[in-house]
């Protein structure tokens, strides 16, 4: 994924004019227009014509691969807030990434969501039409949350919550959806959120790899420091381990087990009798 991310960055750098400046404002404006038109369309023909219908796409109606994102998501009461929220997210990410990279991210999410719906139909035999950019908007929200984890939003106008916690909740809900569908034998439905959000994994793979490398480096440093501390202790005092409660050592009691407490700050050794029965060191 890191190589694919590098390829995307090179493509965006070499083709800066392929992006659509202000893409999110066009998407939101189209959503608002479709919302108004749908009020007067009692038959629902307009939404059916724009929806991502896997059967219709496989019969040649390829415009549905893109037009489904023009269908507004959300109820009548929250629709204005939905427009404002996703417009803000899109504009923020475009300012951060640039028009080309943001366009690639949004379009790739749109195509991946459509592909996921088609795979559900091919694997499970269930036509799942998409009325609105649910997964595309989810990928946009998670991208902003991972970029600005400490940004504060007010849920229901009064409950302050950091974006990272909202992202954790949403990821947990998707994980539950995947497990429930897999348990029911609906493998296409289980793969749907994974495939639809694949662009998120690609675009943020460098950050993930950096975090994994940092954890590994920290663990290596901790292991080296621990071995060094044990060697120094043996060199200076003539034993490897000494219980900080009773004072017994592995030299005097070779059959006694000694452990280091993971809850104490620093390295503190205890015998088997006191490893779970001592006052934890906090400094």
C-alpha positions, 0 to 999 in steps of 0.5 A: 500500500505504501508503494501505491500511495507513493505512486498516487503522490507522484501522479498528483505532483505530475498532473496538478491540473487534473484536480477539480478545485472546489469539488465538494461545493459542487457535490453539495450543490448537486445534493441540494438541487436533487433534494429539492427536485425530489420533493416534487417527484412523488414517484421517486423516479429521479432517485432510482435513475441516479442510484447505484444499481448493480444490475443496471450497471452490469446491463450498461447503465454506467452513469450510475457509477458516479451519479449516486453520490449526487443523492443527498443522505440524511433526513429532512431535519438534518439535511442542511447540517449534513450539507454544511458538515461535509462541505467543511470536511471536503474544503478542509481536506482539499486545502491540506492535500491540494485539489488533485489529491483530494479529487483522486481520493473522492473519486477513488472512494466513489468507484470503490463503493460502486465496486463493493455493491457490484461484488455483493451482487456477484458473491451473495446474489443480493442487489444492494442499490446505493442511494447516496455516498454513505461510504464515500462520506465515511471515508472523508470523515475518517480522513479528517479525523485521522488528520485532525484527531483532537479537533472538537465537534459538538454532537447534538449541539451541546456534547463536545467530542473529539473527532478521534473518538467519533472515528473509533466509534464509526470504525467499531460499528463497521467492524461489527457489521463485517463480523455479523455479515461474515457470521451469516455467511454473507461474504459479499456484505462483509467485504463491502465496507472493507472495499469501500474504505480501501482508499482510506487505507492506501492514503494513510498507509505511510502514517500507519507504517511510521507508527508501527516502526516507532512502536517496534523501535521503542520495544527494541530500546526497552529490551536493550535497556532491560538487558543492560540493567540486568547485567549491571545489577549482576555485575555490581551485586552478585545476583540477577534478581532481588525481590524489592519486598522480601529481599530474597535473591535468585542467588540465595534462592535459585528455585524461586521465580522472579518477575518484573512488574509491568504496572510499575514505573521503571524496572522493579523486581518481585518474587513469585509471592509478591509480584501481585502483592506490592505497592506499585511504583509510580515514579 
